[in-house]
Structure formats: C-alpha cells, structure tokens
Amino acid sequence: MENSDNYLKTDKLILEYTKEAFNEGLNYITRHNSKSNQIILVLGILLGFLIGASNSIMNVLLEESCTSFIILIGVFILSIILVFVSFFFALRSLDMRSYLYPGDPKEIYEKLREEKEPKVVESFIHYYIEAFEENQKTIDQRSKDLRWSIKFLKLGSISFFFFILCFLVSKIYFYFQ
C-alpha cells in the first residue's frame, strides 16, 4: 500500500508541474499578444509618418529634378513595402488560433470518476501534456511571425532613415550648387 501512496504522491507532483507548465504557456500567449500590439502601434505611427510625409517629400523631389530622384523614390517605396510586410506578420501573429485545453472539468469528471485515484491523476497528467504540446506548436508559429515582423520593422526603419539621410544630403548638395 505504501508503494501505491508513493506513486500517488509522485503523480500528484507531476500533475502540479504539468499544470504549471500549461498555465505558463497561457501566460506566454498574453505576453505575446501585448508585444504584437506594441509592434502594431509602432508600425502604425511609422506608416502614418511615411504616408503623411510622402506628399511633401515627393513635391520637393519633383521640383529639384535631381538625378538621385529614382534612387530616393526607390528607397522610399522600399520603406513602405517593408513596413507593410512587417504589419502583415504582426497581424498574423495576433491571428486568432485555437488552443487546446485539458478538457471540460465536468466531462473529465464523468469520464474518470469510476477509476481509482492513481489512474485519475495519471489521466489528468496526460491531458495536460497533450494540451501543452499542441499549444506549443501554435505558440511557436506565433513567435516566428512576431520575429519576422520585428525583422521587417527594423529593415523598414533603416530604409526610411537611409531615405531621410539621402534626401537631406541631396538638399544640401543642391543648395551649394
């Protein structure tokens, strides 16, 4: 009987650990959504600035009729494209996906109420492990989308700052000519 009690204690400890790992996965989803929302906010500000500044910047470039006009337009368009791609991945990382839960407590209760306690604990452990593994696949995909969004945000920002730098250099060059 003591051997059975030791197994039961071990199983309950494993159950607590797997429940904690499952709950940590759910907390990660909340933190992930927060990061995605912050990136979308930054992208919205950057995109608003790009679109808002595009009209006045293009008017100045057209007046100058400089040889670097095509390069500047290309870099500007590249900036907008990279920001839109980043926006796409950020939205994709927020896409509503289904998550597996260990099960409806009432359903689990009905299914397992006639089993002996060690079997019940073992069954719960398996439910939590299965849910954790399935959710981890979804979390990994969302994380990958978020990482791509950040990479494109960085590239878009660098491209935009390069555009501003080139624009200012061309303005200074034409001013001194």
Phi and psi in degrees as GROMACS dihedral restraints (atoms count N, CA, C in turn):
[ dihedral_restraints ]
;  ai    aj    ak    al  type     phi  dphi    fc
    3     4     5     6     1   -66.1    20    10
    4     5     6     7     1   -36.4    20    10
    6     7     8     9     1   -61.6    20    10
    7     8     9    10     1   -39.8    20    10
    9    10    11    12     1   -65.0    20    10
   10    11    12    13     1   -39.3    20    10
   12    13    14    15     1   -65.0    20    10
   13    14    15    16     1   -39.1    20    10
   15    16    17    18     1   -64.7    20    10
   16    17    18    19     1   -42.3    20    10
   18    19    20    21     1   -62.0    20    10
   19    20    21    22     1   -41.4    20    10
   21    22    23    24     1   -63.2    20    10
   22    23    24    25     1   -43.4    20    10
   24    25    26    27     1   -62.9    20    10
   25    26    27    28     1   -43.2    20    10
   27    28    29    30     1   -64.1    20    10
   28    29    30    31     1   -44.5    20    10
   30    31    32    33     1   -62.4    20    10
   31    32    33    34     1   -40.5    20    10
   33    34    35    36     1   -65.8    20    10
   34    35    36    37     1   -36.9    20    10
   36    37    38    39     1   -64.9    20    10
   37    38    39    40     1   -43.7    20    10
   39    40    41    42     1   -62.8    20    10
   40    41    42    43     1   -41.0    20    10
   42    43    44    45     1   -60.4    20    10
   43    44    45    46     1   -45.1    20    10
   45    46    47    48     1   -62.0    20    10
   46    47    48    49     1   -41.5    20    10
   48    49    50    51     1   -64.2    20    10
   49    50    51    52     1   -45.8    20    10
   51    52    53    54     1   -67.3    20    10
   52    53    54    55     1   -36.0    20    10
   54    55    56    57     1   -63.7    20    10
   55    56    57    58     1   -41.6    20    10
   57    58    59    60     1   -64.4    20    10
   58    59    60    61     1   -42.2    20    10
   60    61    62    63     1   -63.9    20    10
   61    62    63    64     1   -40.8    20    10
   63    64    65    66     1   -62.9    20    10
   64    65    66    67     1   -46.6    20    10
   66    67    68    69     1   -64.9    20    10
   67    68    69    70     1   -36.0    20    10
   69    70    71    72     1   -64.1    20    10
   70    71    72    73     1   -36.3    20    10
   72    73    74    75     1   -61.8    20    10
   73    74    75    76     1   -41.3    20    10
   75    76    77    78     1   -66.2    20    10
   76    77    78    79     1   -37.7    20    10
   78    79    80    81     1   -65.6    20    10
   79    80    81    82     1   -35.9    20    10
   81    82    83    84     1   -62.2    20    10
   82    83    84    85     1   -38.5    20    10
   84    85    86    87     1   -60.8    20    10
   85    86    87    88     1   -43.0    20    10
   87    88    89    90     1   -62.7    20    10
   88    89    90    91     1   -45.8    20    10
   90    91    92    93     1   -64.0    20    10
   91    92    93    94     1   -38.8    20    10
   93    94    95    96     1   -62.3    20    10
   94    95    96    97     1   -44.5    20    10
   96    97    98    99     1   -61.5    20    10
   97    98    99   100     1   -38.1    20    10
   99   100   101   102     1   -63.7    20    10
  100   101   102   103     1   -43.7    20    10
  102   103   104   105     1   -63.7    20    10
  103   104   105   106     1   -42.7    20    10
  105   106   107   108     1   -61.4    20    10
  106   107   108   109     1   -42.1    20    10
  108   109   110   111     1   -63.6    20    10
  109   110   111   112     1   -38.9    20    10
  111   112   113   114     1   -65.6    20    10
  112   113   114   115     1   -40.5    20    10
  114   115   116   117     1   -65.5    20    10
  115   116   117   118     1   -41.4    20    10
  117   118   119   120     1   -63.3    20    10
  118   119   120   121     1   -37.1    20    10
  120   121   122   123     1   -62.5    20    10
  121   122   123   124     1   -47.9    20    10
  123   124   125   126     1   -62.3    20    10
  124   125   126   127     1   -41.9    20    10
  126   127   128   129     1   -63.6    20    10
  127   128   129   130     1   -40.3    20    10
  129   130   131   132     1   -62.4    20    10
  130   131   132   133     1   -42.3    20    10
  132   133   134   135     1   -65.1    20    10
  133   134   135   136     1   -46.6    20    10
  135   136   137   138     1   -63.7    20    10
  136   137   138   139     1   -43.4    20    10
  138   139   140   141     1   -65.5    20    10
  139   140   141   142     1   -41.6    20    10
  141   142   143   144     1   -60.7    20    10
  142   143   144   145     1   -41.5    20    10
  144   145   146   147     1   -65.9    20    10
  145   146   147   148     1   -42.6    20    10
  147   148   149   150     1   -60.9    20    10
  148   149   150   151     1   -48.2    20    10
  150   151   152   153     1   -70.3    20    10
  151   152   153   154     1   -40.5    20    10
  153   154   155   156     1   -65.0    20    10
  154   155   156   157     1   -38.0    20    10
  156   157   158   159     1   -83.4    20    10
  157   158   159   160     1   -16.0    20    10
  159   160   161   162     1   -61.0    20    10
  160   161   162   163     1   -42.0    20    10
  162   163   164   165     1   -63.3    20    10
  163   164   165   166     1   -50.0    20    10
  165   166   167   168     1   -69.2    20    10
  166   167   168   169     1   -37.4    20    10
  168   169   170   171     1   -66.4    20    10
  169   170   171   172     1   -42.7    20    10
  171   172   173   174     1   -66.5    20    10
  172   173   174   175     1   -36.9    20    10
  174   175   176   177     1   -61.6    20    10
  175   176   177   178     1   -42.7    20    10
  177   178   179   180     1   -65.1    20    10
  178   179   180   181     1   -42.8    20    10
  180   181   182   183     1   -64.5    20    10
  181   182   183   184     1   -39.7    20    10
  183   184   185   186     1   -66.8    20    10
  184   185   186   187     1   -34.6    20    10
  186   187   188   189     1   -67.2    20    10
  187   188   189   190     1   -36.6    20    10
  189   190   191   192     1   -73.1    20    10
  190   191   192   193     1   -31.5    20    10
  192   193   194   195     1    44.9    20    10
  193   194   195   196     1    53.0    20    10
  195   196   197   198     1   -86.6    20    10
  196   197   198   199     1   159.2    20    10
  198   199   200   201     1   -71.1    20    10
  199   200   201   202     1   -24.3    20    10
  201   202   203   204     1   -84.1    20    10
  202   203   204   205     1     6.1    20    10
  204   205   206   207     1   -56.6    20    10
  205   206   207   208     1   -46.0    20    10
  207   208   209   210     1   -64.6    20    10
  208   209   210   211     1   -40.7    20    10
  210   211   212   213     1   -65.1    20    10
  211   212   213   214     1   -43.8    20    10
  213   214   215   216     1   -64.0    20    10
  214   215   216   217     1   -42.6    20    10
  216   217   218   219     1   -63.0    20    10
  217   218   219   220     1   -42.8    20    10
  219   220   221   222     1   -60.3    20    10
  220   221   222   223     1   -44.5    20    10
  222   223   224   225     1   -66.6    20    10
  223   224   225   226     1   -38.6    20    10
  225   226   227   228     1   -64.6    20    10
  226   227   228   229     1   -45.9    20    10
  228   229   230   231     1   -64.6    20    10
  229   230   231   232     1   -39.6    20    10
  231   232   233   234     1   -59.9    20    10
  232   233   234   235     1   -41.3    20    10
  234   235   236   237     1   -59.1    20    10
  235   236   237   238     1   -46.3    20    10
  237   238   239   240     1   -64.6    20    10
  238   239   240   241     1   -42.7    20    10
  240   241   242   243     1   -62.2    20    10
  241   242   243   244     1   -45.6    20    10
  243   244   245   246     1   -63.0    20    10
  244   245   246   247     1   -38.1    20    10
  246   247   248   249     1   -66.9    20    10
  247   248   249   250     1   -40.3    20    10
  249   250   251   252     1   -65.5    20    10
  250   251   252   253     1   -39.5    20    10
  252   253   254   255     1   -64.1    20    10
  253   254   255   256     1   -42.6    20    10
  255   256   257   258     1   -60.6    20    10
  256   257   258   259     1   -42.3    20    10
  258   259   260   261     1   -60.9    20    10
  259   260   261   262     1   -42.4    20    10
  261   262   263   264     1   -58.2    20    10
  262   263   264   265     1   -48.8    20    10
  264   265   266   267     1   -67.5    20    10
  265   266   267   268     1   -34.4    20    10
  267   268   269   270     1   -65.1    20    10
  268   269   270   271     1   -43.3    20    10
  270   271   272   273     1   -66.4    20    10
  271   272   273   274     1   -38.0    20    10
  273   274   275   276     1   -64.8    20    10
  274   275   276   277     1   -34.8    20    10
  276   277   278   279     1   -70.1    20    10
  277   278   279   280     1   -21.7    20    10
  279   280   281   282     1   -91.5    20    10
  280   281   282   283     1    -5.7    20    10
  282   283   284   285     1   -52.6    20    10
  283   284   285   286     1   134.7    20    10
  285   286   287   288     1   -68.2    20    10
  286   287   288   289     1   117.9    20    10
  288   289   290   291     1  -121.1    20    10
  289   290   291   292     1   155.6    20    10
  291   292   293   294     1   -83.3    20    10
  292   293   294   295     1   144.9    20    10
  294   295   296   297     1  -120.6    20    10
  295   296   297   298     1   144.2    20    10
  297   298   299   300     1   -90.2    20    10
  298   299   300   301     1   131.5    20    10
  300   301   302   303     1  -109.5    20    10
  301   302   303   304     1   155.0    20    10
  303   304   305   306     1   -56.5    20    10
  304   305   306   307     1   -18.1    20    10
  306   307   308   309     1   132.2    20    10
  307   308   309   310     1   163.5    20    10
  309   310   311   312     1   -68.9    20    10
  310   311   312   313     1   124.9    20    10
  312   313   314   315     1   -55.5    20    10
  313   314   315   316     1   -37.4    20    10
  315   316   317   318     1   -66.3    20    10
  316   317   318   319     1   -42.2    20    10
  318   319   320   321     1   -64.7    20    10
  319   320   321   322     1   -42.9    20    10
  321   322   323   324     1   -64.1    20    10
  322   323   324   325     1   -41.7    20    10
  324   325   326   327     1   -59.5    20    10
  325   326   327   328     1   -47.9    20    10
  327   328   329   330     1   -61.8    20    10
  328   329   330   331     1   -40.1    20    10
  330   331   332   333     1   -70.6    20    10
  331   332   333   334     1   -34.2    20    10
  333   334   335   336     1  -110.0    20    10
  334   335   336   337     1    -1.8    20    10
  336   337   338   339     1   -66.0    20    10
  337   338   339   340     1   -24.0    20    10
  339   340   341   342     1   -91.8    20    10
  340   341   342   343     1    -7.0    20    10
  342   343   344   345     1   -81.0    20    10
  343   344   345   346     1   159.9    20    10
  345   346   347   348     1   -71.6    20    10
  346   347   348   349     1   156.4    20    10
  348   349   350   351     1   -56.5    20    10
  349   350   351   352     1   -44.3    20    10
  351   352   353   354     1   -58.5    20    10
  352   353   354   355     1   -36.5    20    10
  354   355   356   357     1   -67.6    20    10
  355   356   357   358     1   -37.6    20    10
  357   358   359   360     1   -63.7    20    10
  358   359   360   361     1   -47.8    20    10
  360   361   362   363     1   -61.5    20    10
  361   362   363   364     1   -44.0    20    10
  363   364   365   366     1   -62.0    20    10
  364   365   366   367     1   -40.1    20    10
  366   367   368   369     1   -64.7    20    10
  367   368   369   370     1   -42.2    20    10
  369   370   371   372     1   -61.2    20    10
  370   371   372   373     1   -41.4    20    10
  372   373   374   375     1   -58.1    20    10
  373   374   375   376     1   -45.6    20    10
  375   376   377   378     1   -64.6    20    10
  376   377   378   379     1   -38.4    20    10
  378   379   380   381     1   -61.5    20    10
  379   380   381   382     1   -45.8    20    10
  381   382   383   384     1   -66.7    20    10
  382   383   384   385     1   -39.8    20    10
  384   385   386   387     1   -63.6    20    10
  385   386   387   388     1   -45.0    20    10
  387   388   389   390     1   -61.2    20    10
  388   389   390   391     1   -44.8    20    10
  390   391   392   393     1   -64.8    20    10
  391   392   393   394     1   -41.9    20    10
  393   394   395   396     1   -61.5    20    10
  394   395   396   397     1   -46.5    20    10
  396   397   398   399     1   -64.1    20    10
  397   398   399   400     1   -41.9    20    10
  399   400   401   402     1   -65.9    20    10
  400   401   402   403     1   -43.5    20    10
  402   403   404   405     1   -65.8    20    10
  403   404   405   406     1   -33.4    20    10
  405   406   407   408     1   -63.4    20    10
  406   407   408   409     1   -35.6    20    10
  408   409   410   411     1   -61.9    20    10
  409   410   411   412     1   -44.4    20    10
  411   412   413   414     1   -66.5    20    10
  412   413   414   415     1   -43.0    20    10
  414   415   416   417     1   -62.4    20    10
  415   416   417   418     1   -41.6    20    10
  417   418   419   420     1   -62.1    20    10
  418   419   420   421     1   -40.7    20    10
  420   421   422   423     1   -66.4    20    10
  421   422   423   424     1   -42.4    20    10
  423   424   425   426     1   -64.2    20    10
  424   425   426   427     1   -38.8    20    10
  426   427   428   429     1   -65.0    20    10
  427   428   429   430     1   -39.8    20    10
  429   430   431   432     1   -62.7    20    10
  430   431   432   433     1   -43.7    20    10
  432   433   434   435     1   -62.1    20    10
  433   434   435   436     1   -40.3    20    10
  435   436   437   438     1   -65.5    20    10
  436   437   438   439     1   -41.5    20    10
  438   439   440   441     1   -62.8    20    10
  439   440   441   442     1   -41.2    20    10
  441   442   443   444     1   -64.0    20    10
  442   443   444   445     1   -39.2    20    10
  444   445   446   447     1   -61.3    20    10
  445   446   447   448     1   -44.0    20    10
  447   448   449   450     1   -64.4    20    10
  448   449   450   451     1   -41.6    20    10
  450   451   452   453     1   -61.3    20    10
  451   452   453   454     1   -45.8    20    10
  453   454   455   456     1   -69.5    20    10
  454   455   456   457     1   -32.5    20    10
  456   457   458   459     1   -62.9    20    10
  457   458   459   460     1   -43.9    20    10
  459   460   461   462     1   -62.0    20    10
  460   461   462   463     1   -46.9    20    10
  462   463   464   465     1   -62.5    20    10
  463   464   465   466     1   -42.0    20    10
  465   466   467   468     1   -64.2    20    10
  466   467   468   469     1   -40.1    20    10
  468   469   470   471     1   -67.0    20    10
  469   470   471   472     1   -44.2    20    10
  471   472   473   474     1   -61.4    20    10
  472   473   474   475     1   -44.0    20    10
  474   475   476   477     1   -62.0    20    10
  475   476   477   478     1   -42.0    20    10
  477   478   479   480     1   -66.6    20    10
  478   479   480   481     1   -42.6    20    10
  480   481   482   483     1   -67.4    20    10
  481   482   483   484     1   -33.5    20    10
  483   484   485   486     1   -64.0    20    10
  484   485   486   487     1   -40.5    20    10
  486   487   488   489     1   -61.2    20    10
  487   488   489   490     1   -46.6    20    10
  489   490   491   492     1   -61.0    20    10
  490   491   492   493     1   -43.4    20    10
  492   493   494   495     1   -61.6    20    10
  493   494   495   496     1   -48.0    20    10
  495   496   497   498     1   -62.2    20    10
  496   497   498   499     1   -39.9    20    10
  498   499   500   501     1   -61.8    20    10
  499   500   501   502     1   -46.2    20    10
  501   502   503   504     1   -66.0    20    10
  502   503   504   505     1   -40.3    20    10
  504   505   506   507     1   -62.9    20    10
  505   506   507   508     1   -42.3    20    10
  507   508   509   510     1   -66.5    20    10
  508   509   510   511     1   -37.0    20    10
  510   511   512   513     1   -64.1    20    10
  511   512   513   514     1   -43.8    20    10
  513   514   515   516     1   -66.0    20    10
  514   515   516   517     1   -41.2    20    10
  516   517   518   519     1   -59.9    20    10
  517   518   519   520     1   -47.2    20    10
  519   520   521   522     1   -71.5    20    10
  520   521   522   523     1   -25.6    20    10
  522   523   524   525     1   -69.1    20    10
  523   524   525   526     1   -37.7    20    10
  525   526   527   528     1   -89.3    20    10
  526   527   528   529     1     0.0    20    10
